[in-house]
Amino acid sequence: METYIAAALYLVITTLVFTRVGFVNIVNSLRIWFEDGYWVNYKVVGALALLVKAAVILPGIIC
């Protein structure tokens, strides 16, 4: 039951944020990731650091 409530809240909050910001603006922001020159050294390091943090934190939250 808790999983369904969490999923419903996620969908509602995400929909509200996307509606407020605008789907087109969000898609345009995500599209930047695939442009040439975006992934410079410091952004690669930042992305890898985020992945490592997620790998450490998520198992603790799930278990």
Helices and strands as residue ranges (DSSP letters): H 2-21, H 23-31, G 32-34, H 41-62
